[in-house]
Amino acid sequence: MTTPISSNDNTPSAFRLNTDWVPRVLSGVLLGLFTLAVVALSPAVFAVVLALAMILAAREWHRCVGAGPVFTIEVAITAATVALSAAALLFTQKFWPGAMVALVGAVASFVVAQRRNSQPLWHAFGTLYLSIPVLALVSLRAFPPHGPYIVIGLLFIIWATDTGALICGKLIGGPRMAPKLSPGKTWAGTIGGSIIAALVFAAYVGSLLGGSALLAGLFAFCISFVAHGGDLFESFVKRRFGLKDTGTVIPGHGGVLDRIDSTLAAAPVLALLVFVGHLDPLFGVAA
């Protein structure tokens, strides 16, 4: 849901002590602890908190693609779609009713935005962009036999990826990965973040849960690249619409979308692996 430390930073490679680090680290740690506490509660509470967070994310998305103005109806459509799709999922214990709600919401966003000629495809995509990951996260939390541990493991991968990329990128420096999209992202940071994610997840699975640390590390290394992709996509959207950050709601971090971009990409992929591929990321492949 959130990343304790962001890798989206345009400062030089060397670390610099400045006042920006205080709110960044403090807010990141507090949000991380809050997120872990929410995951430990019931799936219904987890879904409610996710839906509330997506209200802020929906406002940021529609403001971004709407070139500044905030059209309340698009935000309301996306927020309602997220909430109703999650409710349909929990009520029916099946994915497809929630997915149908998400699709209907996307069509509604498209129609409303088209009537004012305001990037209808981008508004419709935003509804799906926020709804599908929520369905994935709620499914992962509610249905597998050890759902909370899977979601926490995903969060550890994402946090370790982002934090590791920041640290390795600043310590090592080197060639930029995508200078036009994310000037602060280096190849050293990207690969280093993935390696750190693999080590963290391997320790989590091997030491705390008794699973295979080697398989867990390989799994986390691959998922971390999906997280990097989510970060780059968010950078693309911001560059496309001329924004540096999607918002300012989180001190030292930016907007909600700035902090959940990796999760929005990684959660659906993990859900596909678990529910379609029958992969248990904690203990290996299910029978």
C-alpha positions in Angstrom: 0.0 0.0 0.0 2.7 2.4 0.9 6.5 2.5 0.6 8.5 3.6 3.7 11.2 5.2 1.5 10.7 6.3 -2.1 13.1 5.6 -4.9 11.8 8.5 -7.0 14.4 11.1 -6.1 16.3 13.4 -8.5 19.2 14.3 -6.2 22.8 13.3 -6.9 24.1 9.8 -6.1 25.8 10.8 -2.8 23.7 11.0 0.3 22.9 14.5 1.6 21.6 15.2 5.1 18.7 17.6 4.9 15.4 18.3 6.5 13.5 16.4 3.8 14.6 13.1 5.3 12.9 13.6 8.6 9.3 13.8 7.4 10.0 11.2 4.7 11.4 8.5 7.0 8.9 9.3 9.9 5.8 9.2 7.7 7.1 6.2 5.9 7.7 4.2 9.1 4.3 5.2 10.5 2.4 4.3 7.3 4.3 1.0 7.2 3.3 0.1 10.7 -0.3 1.2 10.1 -0.5 -0.9 7.0 0.9 -4.0 8.7 -1.7 -3.6 11.5 -4.5 -3.3 9.0 -3.4 -6.4 7.2 -3.5 -8.3 10.5 -7.2 -7.4 11.0 -10.1 -9.0 9.2 -10.4 -9.0 5.4 -13.5 -6.7 5.7 -11.5 -4.1 7.6 -8.6 -4.5 5.2 -11.0 -3.9 2.3 -12.6 -0.8 3.9 -9.2 0.8 4.6 -8.1 0.1 1.0 -11.2 1.6 -0.4 -10.7 4.8 1.7 -7.1 5.1 0.5 -8.3 4.7 -3.1 -10.6 7.7 -2.7 -7.5 9.9 -2.3 -5.8 8.0 -5.1 -8.8 8.4 -7.4 -8.8 12.2 -6.8 -5.1 12.3 -7.7 -5.5 10.2 -10.9 -8.5 12.1 -12.3 -6.9 15.5 -11.4 -3.7 14.3 -13.2 -5.3 13.1 -16.4 -7.9 15.9 -16.4 -5.0 18.4 -16.7 -5.6 20.1 -13.4 -9.4 20.4 -12.8 -10.9 17.9 -10.4 -14.2 16.6 -11.7 -16.1 15.2 -8.7 -18.2 12.8 -10.7 -15.3 10.8 -12.1 -13.7 10.6 -8.7 -17.0 9.5 -7.2 -17.4 6.8 -9.9 -14.0 5.4 -9.3 -14.3 5.5 -5.5 -17.8 3.8 -5.7 -16.4 1.2 -8.2 -13.6 0.3 -5.9 -15.8 -0.1 -2.9 -18.6 -2.0 -4.7 -16.2 -4.3 -6.4 -14.5 -5.2 -3.2 -17.9 -5.7 -1.5 -19.0 -8.0 -4.3 -15.8 -10.0 -4.0 -16.2 -10.5 -0.3 -20.0 -11.2 -0.5 -19.8 -13.8 -3.3 -16.3 -15.1 -2.5 -15.7 -15.0 -6.3 -13.6 -12.7 -8.4 -15.8 -12.2 -11.4 -18.6 -10.2 -9.8 -16.1 -7.7 -8.6 -14.4 -7.6 -12.0 -17.8 -6.9 -13.6 -18.4 -4.0 -11.3 -15.0 -2.7 -12.2 -15.7 -3.0 -15.9 -19.0 -1.2 -15.5 -17.4 1.6 -13.5 -14.7 2.0 -16.2 -17.4 2.3 -18.9 -19.2 4.9 -16.8 -16.0 6.9 -16.3 -15.4 6.8 -20.1 -18.9 8.0 -20.9 -18.8 10.9 -18.4 -15.4 12.1 -19.5 -16.2 11.8 -23.2 -19.2 14.1 -22.7 -16.9 16.8 -21.6 -14.1 15.7 -24.1 -11.6 15.2 -21.2 -9.3 12.2 -21.9 -12.0 9.5 -21.6 -9.7 6.6 -22.2 -7.4 7.8 -19.4 -10.3 8.3 -17.0 -11.7 4.9 -17.7 -8.3 3.3 -17.4 -7.8 4.9 -14.0 -11.0 3.2 -12.7 -9.6 -0.2 -13.7 -6.1 0.8 -12.6 -7.3 1.3 -9.0 -10.1 -1.3 -8.9 -8.2 -4.4 -10.1 -5.3 -4.2 -7.6 -7.8 -3.8 -4.8 -9.6 -6.9 -5.9 -6.3 -8.7 -6.1 -5.2 -7.5 -2.6 -8.5 -8.3 -1.0 -8.5 -11.8 -2.7 -5.0 -12.5 -1.5 -5.9 -11.4 2.1 -9.2 -13.2 2.3 -8.9 -16.5 0.4 -5.5 -18.3 0.6 -5.0 -20.4 3.8 -2.3 -17.9 5.0 -3.5 -14.7 3.3 -2.2 -12.2 5.8 1.3 -13.6 5.5 1.2 -13.5 1.7 0.1 -9.8 1.7 2.7 -8.9 4.3 5.3 -10.7 2.2 4.3 -8.7 -0.9 4.6 -5.5 1.1 8.1 -6.5 2.3 9.1 -7.2 -1.3 7.9 -3.8 -2.5 9.3 -1.8 0.5 12.7 -3.6 0.2 12.7 -2.9 -3.6 12.0 0.8 -3.3 14.3 1.3 -0.3 17.1 -0.8 -1.7 16.9 1.0 -5.1 17.2 4.3 -3.3 20.2 3.2 -1.2 22.0 1.4 -4.0 21.3 4.1 -6.5 22.8 6.8 -4.3 25.8 4.7 -3.1 26.7 3.2 -6.5 25.3 5.7 -9.0 26.1 4.8 -12.6 24.0 4.9 -15.8 20.4 6.0 -15.7 17.8 3.4 -16.4 15.1 5.6 -18.0 16.4 9.2 -17.8 13.4 10.7 -19.7 10.9 9.0 -17.4 12.6 8.8 -14.0 15.9 10.8 -14.0 16.9 9.4 -10.5 16.5 5.7 -11.3 19.8 4.0 -12.1 20.5 0.4 -13.3 22.5 -0.1 -10.1 19.6 1.0 -8.0 17.1 -1.2 -9.9 19.2 -4.4 -9.7 20.3 -3.6 -6.2 16.8 -3.0 -5.0 15.7 -6.4 -6.5 18.6 -8.2 -4.8 17.7 -6.6 -1.4 14.1 -7.6 -2.0 15.2 -11.2 -2.6 17.2 -11.2 0.6 14.5 -9.7 2.7 11.8 -12.0 1.4 14.1 -15.1 1.7 14.7 -14.2 5.4 11.0 -13.7 5.9 10.1 -17.0 4.5 13.1 -19.0 5.6 13.4 -17.8 9.2 9.9 -16.9 10.2 7.7 -19.3 8.2 10.0 -22.3 7.6 9.7 -22.3 3.8 12.4 -22.5 1.2 14.6 -19.4 1.4 16.1 -20.0 -2.1 12.8 -20.3 -3.9 11.5 -17.3 -1.9 14.4 -15.2 -3.0 14.0 -16.1 -6.6 10.3 -15.3 -6.5 10.9 -12.0 -4.8 13.6 -11.0 -7.3 11.1 -11.5 -10.2 8.2 -9.8 -8.5 10.5 -6.8 -7.7 10.9 -6.2 -11.4 7.2 -6.0 -11.7 7.3 -3.4 -8.9 9.9 -1.4 -10.8 7.6 -1.5 -13.8 4.8 0.0 -11.8 7.1 2.8 -10.7 8.1 3.5 -14.2 4.6 3.5 -15.5 3.6 6.1 -12.9 6.6 8.2 -14.0 5.4 7.9 -17.6 1.9 9.1 -16.6 3.3 12.1 -14.7 5.6 13.1 -17.5 2.7 12.6 -20.0 0.6 15.1 -18.1 3.4 17.4 -16.9 3.5 16.6 -13.1 6.3 15.9 -10.7 4.2 14.3 -8.0 0.6 13.2 -8.1 -0.1 15.0 -4.8 1.2 16.3 -1.5 -0.9 14.4 1.1 2.0 12.3 2.5 4.8 14.5 4.1 8.1 13.9 2.3 6.7 11.5 -0.2 4.1 13.2 -2.4 0.7 11.7 -3.2 -0.9 8.4 -2.5 -0.4 7.3 -6.1 3.3 8.1 -5.8 3.5 5.6 -2.9 1.4 2.8 -4.2 2.5 2.6 -7.9 4.6 -0.5 -7.3 1.8 -2.2 -5.4 -0.7 -1.4 -8.2 1.4 -3.4 -10.6 2.6 -6.2 -8.4 -0.6 -7.2 -6.7 -2.5 -8.3 -9.8 0.5 -10.3 -11.0 0.8 -12.1 -7.6 -2.9 -12.8 -7.6 -2.7 -14.4 -11.0 0.2 -16.6 -9.8 -1.6 -17.6 -6.7 -5.1 -18.2 -8.0 -4.4 -19.2 -11.6 -0.9 -20.6 -11.4 -1.6 -22.2 -8.0 1.7 -20.8 -6.7 2.2 -20.5 -2.9 4.9 -17.8 -2.6 5.6 -18.8 1.0 5.8 -22.6 0.7 6.2 -23.4 -3.0 3.7 -24.7 -5.6 0.4 -25.9 -4.3 -0.8 -29.3 -5.2 
